[in-house]
Amino acid sequence: MTLAPSRRALLAGLLSTAALTRAATAQVGPTQPGPSALPPPDPSPAPAGPPRFRFDEVVRRARALAGAPFEANVPPLPAPLASLDYDAWRDIRFRPDKALLGDQDGPFRLQLFHPGFLYTRPVTVNVVRDGVPTPVPYQPALFDYGRTVIDKPLPVTLGFAGFRLHYPLNKPAVLDELISFLGASYFRFLGRDQLYGLSARGVAVNVEGVGGPEEFPVFREFWIEMPPKGADRAVIYALLDGPSCTGAFQFLVYPGDETVVDVRCTLIPRRELATIGIAPLTSMFFIGENDRHHSDDYRPELHDSDGLLMQSGGGEWIWRPLRNPKERCISAFQDRNPKGFGLMQRDRVFEDYQDLEAFYHRRPGYWVEPQGEWGEGTVRLVELPTENETHDNIVASWQPKQPYKPGEAVELSYKIRALAESDELHPGGRVVNTYVARTTASGGTADASEPRTRRFLVDFSGGDLAYWLTDPKTVEIVPSTTQGKITAVSLVPNLHVKGFRAAIDVRLDQPGQSTELRAFLRARGQTLTETWTYPWKTA
């Protein structure tokens, strides 16, 4: 798969929400939904009638939708919206005083994104009150158009581009953006004191571009339950539609220090799904300590995530540092019933980024915890080359071994946690630094005849490593390579990280050869750390 501008383009609006949030932040208090945003609640007892809206209704709609062809072509937006560029679209902002969901004085508020620019497929947003869903009609009074001029009436059936929920996440009296759904099936959410970075998706289809381009299924309709006073979660339902599958989703959003999204989904394949990605995460890695690629940027590191972390079904913890490769790289970690995987931002030191605008050190990591048995498959990591920090070039997801069959429903559940620190995920030592260097001594001259030899320096910290520093000779490194030969290893204490630094020299036999390296620390037969793994290919 080539680096598709469409992926980052779909996220362009999401990237702008951080700026929009500052303008939309408001003090907590009762808000009015506007003159006709929703019909007023009926104070009389609800008469007997249809059953309350539930997830099963979304599943029913997904099944019905799967029986019809996918509508790839959508009617163009009305003339005033069809020609909006990014700046004009971004200048249209929802009015915070018109936010919905405040009828029962619950803690959540709903704001909507205006259609236009890249967001031309209408999204229907419903509010579910007392089990009855009501579509939110489009109305200009909901938006501040800024410098953008809309001089023609627009229909109430216009729909929206997406939505976001606000919640007093960081301060009791201030509403902050909590979660946002905008573009295809992308969504992002935050924990306390975090800033937007990577994104999650409903599903990923053909990310690797096998036999055709990547697909981007869309959330075409949402239902948000009216939260009661004191609610500790938001309940969202979504209907997915795409060329290869439809789906029903339920999102239970629990805000906090580490906001948790509990996901339940039923997928209905329209055709055989051999390249589907479950619980996909999308991120950006441009430069880092292990991959500078001759960048002359004053900032030492630029990335939303710096590594893939996973816990296998057998309990092994694996850390794979991310890279910005010269060509597409796909890494597959075979497993059965994985216990978890995610893209992490492990480096939390401002000085390592020196960015006073993006604040990369405050980007969250997303940790996926499968619920139930997912069977055999692979955690797949796709890395694409990028020439700047504006492109998302990293995708991680679970791909089942057996393709999903047309018409056969697939039910899955998982949790996603927004993490600031990942230290508590496992008790062992973890990788905190990875460096790649020549095998020459410091200050020495590079040997042009040795392009197939590299030294990999790995710092391990945490767990019980501080304890073993009192007897460092007891600790050993256990390295391996799938190709070539490990020519030298060393392990020395690194008091700066309260752990150890391992050095591994590797030589490959032929130009263009590639290998997968692995290493971990142990003492007296006991595994002390996660397993570091890293691909390397000679020129």
C-alpha positions in Angstrom: 0.0 0.0 0.0 1.3 3.4 -0.9 1.0 6.3 1.6 -2.5 7.3 0.8 -3.2 11.0 1.3 -6.8 10.0 1.9 -6.0 8.6 5.3 -4.5 11.8 6.7 -7.1 13.8 4.8 -9.9 12.0 6.6 -8.1 12.9 9.8 -7.6 16.5 8.9 -10.7 17.6 10.7 -9.9 15.5 13.7 -6.5 17.2 13.9 -8.3 20.5 14.0 -10.5 19.6 16.9 -7.9 20.4 19.5 -8.0 24.0 18.3 -11.7 24.0 18.0 -12.0 22.6 21.5 -10.4 25.7 23.0 -13.0 27.8 21.4 -15.8 25.5 22.4 -14.8 24.9 26.0 -17.5 26.2 28.3 -18.3 26.2 32.0 -20.4 23.3 33.2 -24.1 24.2 33.6 -27.5 23.7 32.0 -27.4 24.3 28.3 -30.3 24.9 25.8 -30.4 22.7 22.7 -31.8 25.5 20.6 -35.3 26.4 19.5 -35.9 23.1 17.6 -32.8 21.0 17.9 -34.9 18.3 19.4 -38.6 18.1 20.4 -39.2 18.9 24.1 -39.5 15.9 26.4 -43.0 14.8 27.1 -43.7 14.9 30.9 -46.6 12.5 30.7 -46.0 8.7 31.2 -44.8 7.0 28.0 -47.6 4.9 26.5 -47.1 1.3 25.7 -45.5 1.1 22.3 -42.5 -0.2 20.4 -39.6 -1.7 22.4 -36.8 0.5 23.6 -34.0 1.2 21.2 -31.1 -1.2 21.9 -28.0 -2.6 20.2 -30.1 -5.4 18.7 -31.8 -2.8 16.5 -28.5 -1.6 15.1 -27.6 -5.3 14.4 -30.9 -5.7 12.5 -30.2 -2.7 10.4 -26.7 -3.9 9.6 -28.1 -7.2 8.5 -30.6 -5.5 6.2 -28.0 -3.2 4.9 -25.6 -6.1 4.0 -28.3 -7.5 1.8 -28.2 -4.5 -0.5 -25.3 -3.1 -2.6 -23.0 -0.5 -1.1 -23.9 3.0 -2.2 -20.5 4.2 -3.3 -21.9 7.4 -4.9 -23.6 9.9 -2.7 -25.5 13.0 -3.9 -23.3 16.1 -4.0 -23.7 18.7 -1.2 -25.7 21.8 -2.0 -23.6 24.4 -3.9 -22.7 26.6 -0.9 -21.0 23.6 0.8 -19.6 21.6 -2.2 -16.9 24.2 -2.8 -15.7 24.8 0.8 -11.9 24.5 1.2 -10.4 23.4 4.5 -10.1 26.9 6.0 -13.7 27.8 5.1 -15.0 24.5 6.6 -12.9 24.8 9.7 -14.3 28.3 10.3 -17.8 26.8 10.8 -18.0 25.9 14.5 -20.8 24.6 16.6 -22.2 27.0 19.1 -21.4 25.6 22.6 -24.6 27.2 24.0 -26.6 25.0 21.6 -25.0 21.7 22.9 -27.4 18.8 23.3 -27.8 16.1 26.0 -28.2 18.7 28.8 -32.0 18.2 29.3 -31.5 16.0 32.4 -28.5 17.9 33.7 -26.2 15.0 32.8 -22.4 15.6 32.7 -22.1 15.1 28.9 -22.7 17.5 26.1 -23.1 16.8 22.3 -21.7 19.0 19.6 -21.9 18.4 15.9 -19.5 18.9 12.9 -20.8 20.7 9.8 -20.7 18.9 6.5 -18.3 20.2 3.8 -14.8 20.0 2.6 -13.8 16.2 2.7 -16.9 15.3 4.7 -19.5 15.0 1.9 -21.3 11.8 3.0 -24.1 12.8 5.3 -24.1 11.3 8.8 -27.4 11.0 10.7 -27.1 11.7 14.4 -29.9 10.6 16.8 -30.5 11.3 20.4 -32.2 8.4 22.3 -34.5 9.6 25.1 -36.4 7.1 27.2 -35.6 4.4 24.6 -37.0 6.4 21.7 -34.5 7.7 19.0 -35.0 11.1 17.5 -32.9 12.4 14.6 -31.3 15.8 15.2 -32.4 18.0 12.3 -29.9 20.3 10.6 -30.4 23.9 11.4 -28.1 26.9 10.8 -28.8 28.3 14.3 -26.6 25.5 15.7 -23.4 26.9 14.0 -21.3 30.0 14.0 -20.2 30.3 10.4 -17.4 32.8 11.0 -16.1 34.3 7.7 -17.8 31.5 5.7 -20.9 32.8 3.9 -23.8 30.4 3.3 -26.3 32.5 1.3 -28.8 29.8 0.4 -31.2 27.9 2.7 -30.1 24.4 3.5 -32.5 21.4 4.1 -33.2 20.1 7.6 -32.3 16.6 6.2 -28.7 17.8 5.3 -27.2 15.7 8.1 -23.8 16.3 9.7 -20.1 15.3 9.3 -19.8 13.7 12.7 -20.0 14.7 16.4 -18.0 15.0 19.6 -18.9 14.7 23.3 -17.7 17.1 26.0 -17.3 16.3 29.7 -15.6 17.9 32.7 -12.5 15.8 32.2 -9.7 17.9 33.6 -11.6 20.4 35.8 -15.0 20.0 37.6 -16.4 23.2 36.2 -15.0 23.1 32.6 -16.3 21.0 29.7 -13.4 19.4 27.7 -13.6 17.4 24.5 -13.7 13.7 25.4 -14.4 11.8 22.2 -14.8 12.6 18.6 -16.2 10.7 15.6 -15.3 12.3 12.3 -14.4 10.8 8.9 -15.0 7.2 7.7 -15.0 5.1 10.9 -12.3 7.1 12.8 -12.7 8.1 16.4 -10.4 9.5 19.1 -10.7 10.0 22.8 -8.7 11.4 25.7 -7.9 10.7 29.3 -7.0 13.4 31.8 -4.3 15.8 30.7 -3.9 14.2 27.3 -3.8 15.8 23.8 -5.0 14.2 20.6 -2.5 12.0 18.7 -3.3 8.6 17.3 -6.8 7.4 16.2 -8.9 4.3 16.5 -11.2 3.0 13.8 -14.2 0.7 13.6 -12.5 -1.7 11.2 -9.7 -1.6 8.6 -10.1 -3.3 5.3 -7.1 -4.1 3.0 -4.7 -1.8 4.7 -1.9 -3.7 2.9 -3.4 -3.0 -0.5 -3.7 -6.6 -1.6 -5.2 -6.7 -5.1 -6.7 -3.2 -4.8 -6.8 0.0 -2.8 -7.6 0.2 0.9 -11.2 0.6 1.8 -12.6 3.1 4.3 -15.9 1.9 5.7 -18.0 4.7 7.1 -20.2 5.2 10.2 -23.3 6.4 8.5 -25.6 6.8 11.5 -25.2 7.3 15.3 -27.5 7.0 18.3 -26.4 8.7 21.6 -28.4 7.9 24.7 -29.6 10.9 26.8 -27.4 10.6 30.0 -29.1 11.0 33.3 -27.8 13.3 36.1 -24.7 11.7 37.6 -24.0 9.3 34.7 -20.6 7.9 34.7 -20.6 6.8 31.1 -21.8 7.8 27.6 -23.6 5.2 25.5 -23.2 5.5 21.7 -24.4 3.2 18.9 -23.1 3.3 15.3 -24.1 1.7 12.0 -21.1 0.9 9.8 -21.3 0.6 6.0 -18.7 -0.3 3.4 -18.1 -2.1 0.1 -17.0 -5.3 1.9 -19.0 -5.3 5.1 -21.6 -3.7 7.3 -21.5 -3.6 11.1 -23.2 -2.6 14.3 -21.2 -1.0 17.1 -21.8 -0.1 20.7 -19.4 2.3 22.5 -19.6 2.7 26.3 -17.3 5.6 27.1 -16.0 5.9 30.7 -14.1 9.2 31.2 -11.3 9.4 33.7 -7.5 9.5 34.1 -7.4 6.7 31.6 -10.6 7.0 29.7 -11.9 3.5 28.7 -14.1 2.8 25.6 -15.9 -0.6 25.9 -16.6 -1.7 22.3 -19.1 -4.3 21.2 -19.5 -5.0 17.5 -21.3 -7.3 15.1 -19.8 -7.4 11.5 -21.7 -8.7 8.5 -19.4 -9.4 5.5 -20.8 -8.6 2.1 -17.9 -10.6 0.6 -15.1 -12.8 2.0 -12.9 -10.7 4.3 -9.4 -12.0 4.2 -7.6 -8.8 5.0 -9.8 -7.2 7.7 -8.2 -5.5 10.6 -10.0 -5.7 14.0 -9.6 -2.9 16.5 -7.3 -0.9 14.2 -5.1 1.9 15.5 -3.6 4.6 13.2 -0.7 6.8 14.2 2.3 8.8 13.0 6.1 8.2 13.3 8.4 10.5 11.5 11.7 10.6 13.5 12.9 9.1 16.8 16.0 8.1 18.7 16.2 4.9 16.7 15.4 6.4 13.3 16.7 9.9 12.5 17.2 9.3 8.7 19.3 12.5 8.4 16.6 14.9 9.5 17.7 18.5 10.0 14.7 19.4 12.2 15.7 21.0 15.4 13.3 18.8 17.3 14.9 15.5 18.3 11.8 13.4 17.9 8.5 13.7 16.1 5.9 11.0 16.6 2.4 10.3 18.0 3.5 6.8 19.0 6.9 5.3 19.5 6.2 1.6 19.7 3.9 -1.4 19.4 3.3 -3.2 22.7 1.6 -6.6 22.9 0.9 -9.4 25.3 0.6 -12.7 23.6 -2.0 -15.4 24.5 0.9 -17.3 26.2 1.7 -14.2 28.4 4.9 -13.0 26.7 5.3 -9.2 26.6 6.8 -7.8 23.3 8.0 -4.3 22.5 8.6 -3.3 18.9 9.9 0.2 18.4 8.3 2.0 15.4 10.3 3.3 12.4 9.9 5.5 9.3 11.1 2.9 6.8 12.4 3.6 3.3 9.8 1.3 1.9 6.6 -0.3 3.2 7.2 -2.8 6.0 4.7 -5.3 7.3 5.4 -7.1 10.6 3.2 -10.0 11.7 3.1 -11.5 15.2 1.3 -14.8 15.1 -0.7 -15.5 18.1 -3.8 -17.2 19.5 -6.2 -15.4 21.8 -4.0 -12.3 22.3 -4.3 -10.7 25.7 -3.6 -7.2 24.4 -1.9 -4.9 22.0 -1.5 -1.2 21.4 0.4 1.7 20.0 2.2 3.5 22.9 3.8 6.9 23.4 6.3 5.6 25.9 8.7 8.6 25.8 7.1 11.3 28.1 10.0 13.7 28.4 9.4 17.2 26.8 13.1 17.7 26.2 13.1 14.7 23.8 10.6 16.6 21.6 11.2 20.3 22.2 7.8 21.1 20.6 5.9 24.0 22.3 2.9 23.6 20.0 2.3 19.9 19.4 3.3 18.7 22.9 4.0 15.2 21.6 5.0 14.1 25.1 1.3 14.4 26.1 -0.1 12.2 23.4 -1.9 9.1 24.7 -1.3 5.5 23.9 -4.2 3.2 23.1 -4.2 -0.3 24.6 -6.7 -2.9 23.2 -7.9 -5.7 25.5 -9.8 -8.4 23.7 -12.8 -9.8 25.5 -13.4 -13.5 25.0 -11.4 -15.7 22.6 -10.4 -14.3 19.3 -8.8 -17.5 18.0 -5.7 -17.7 15.8 -4.4 -14.7 13.8 -1.7 -12.1 13.8 -1.1 -8.7 15.3 -0.1 -6.8 12.2 2.0 -3.7 12.1 2.1 -1.7 8.8 4.8 1.0 8.6 4.9 3.3 5.6 7.5 5.9 4.5 6.7 9.5 5.1 8.7 12.7 4.5 7.0 14.8 7.2 5.0 14.7 10.4 1.6 15.4 8.7 1.0 11.9 7.4 -0.3 9.0 9.4 2.0 6.1 8.4 1.5 3.5 11.1 -1.4 1.0 11.4 -1.7 -1.8 13.9 -4.6 -4.2 14.1 -5.6 -7.9 14.7 -6.1 -10.0 11.6 -7.9 -13.3 12.0 -6.3 -16.4 10.4 -9.5 -17.6 8.9 -11.3 -15.2 6.5 -14.8 -14.1 7.5 -17.4 -15.6 5.2 -20.1 -13.6 3.4 -23.3 -13.2 5.3 -21.9 -14.9 8.5 -22.1 -12.5 11.4 -19.0 -12.0 13.5 -19.4 -10.8 17.1 -16.4 -9.3 18.9 -15.9 -7.3 22.1 -12.9 -5.4 23.4 -11.8 -2.4 25.5 -9.5 0.5 24.5 -7.7 2.4 27.2 -6.2 5.9 26.7 -2.9 5.6 28.6 -0.5 8.3 29.6 1.9 5.9 31.2 2.2 2.2 30.3 4.5 1.2 33.2 1.8 -0.5 35.1 0.7 -2.8 32.2 3.2 -5.5 33.1 5.5 -6.0 36.1 8.7 -6.7 34.2 11.4 -4.4 32.9 10.7 -2.5 29.8 12.6 -1.0 26.9 13.1 2.7 27.2 15.6 3.4 24.5 16.7 1.9 21.2 19.6 3.1 19.1 21.2 1.9 15.9 24.8 2.6 15.2 28.0 1.5 13.4 30.1 -1.1 15.1 33.1 1.1 15.0 34.5 2.5 18.3 33.5 6.0 19.3 35.4 8.5 17.2 36.6 5.8 14.9 36.3 5.8 11.1 33.4 4.0 9.5 34.5 1.0 7.5 32.8 1.2 4.1 33.3 -2.5 3.6 31.0 -3.3 6.5 27.6 -2.0 5.4 26.0 -5.3 6.5 27.0 -4.9 10.1 25.1 -2.9 12.7 25.1 -2.4 16.5 21.8 -2.2 18.3 21.8 -0.5 21.7 18.8 -1.3 24.0 18.2 0.2 27.4 16.0 -1.8 29.8 14.5 -0.2 32.9 11.9 -0.9 35.6 10.6 -4.1 37.1 13.2 -5.7 39.4 16.2 -4.4 37.4 17.2 -1.9 40.1 17.4 -4.9 42.5 19.7 -6.8 40.1 22.0 -3.8 39.8 23.6 -4.9 43.1 24.8 -8.0 41.3 24.9 -7.1 37.6 27.0 -10.1 36.6 24.1 -12.3 37.4 22.0 -10.7 34.6 22.4 -11.9 31.1 21.1 -10.9 27.7 19.4 -13.5 25.5 19.6 -12.4 21.9 18.5 -14.1 18.6 18.4 -13.3 14.9 16.4 -14.9 12.1 19.1 -14.3 9.6 22.9 -13.6 9.6 25.0 -13.9 12.7 25.3 -12.1 16.1 29.0 -11.3 16.2 29.2 -9.7 19.7 27.0 -8.9 22.7 27.6 -6.9 25.9 25.5 -5.9 28.9 26.5 -3.1 31.3 24.6 -1.3 34.1 23.0 2.0 33.1 22.4 3.9 36.3 20.8 6.7 34.3 17.7 4.5 33.7 18.2 2.4 36.8 18.7 -0.6 34.6 21.0 -2.1 31.9 22.2 -1.3 28.4 22.6 -4.2 26.0 24.7 -4.0 22.8 24.1 -6.5 20.0 26.3 -6.6 16.9 24.7 -8.3 13.9 26.1 -9.2 10.5 24.1 -10.2 7.5 25.5 -12.2 4.7 24.2 -10.6 1.6 23.0 -7.1 0.3 19.3 -6.6 0.6 19.0 -9.4 3.3 16.6 -8.8 6.2 16.3 -10.1 9.7 14.2 -9.9 12.8 16.2 -9.4 16.1 14.9 -10.4 19.5 16.4 -9.9 23.0 15.4 -10.0 26.6 17.1 -10.1 30.0 17.1 -12.9 32.5 18.8 -13.9 35.8 19.0 -17.3 37.3 16.5 -18.7 34.8 14.0 -15.9 35.5 12.8 -13.6 32.7 13.2 -10.0 33.9 12.0 -8.0 30.9 9.7 -7.8 28.0 11.1 -9.0 24.7 12.6 -6.3 22.4 12.2 -7.1 18.7 13.4 -5.1 15.7 13.7 -5.6 11.9 16.8 -4.7 10.0 17.5 -4.8 6.3 20.8 -4.2 4.6 21.2 -1.8 1.7 
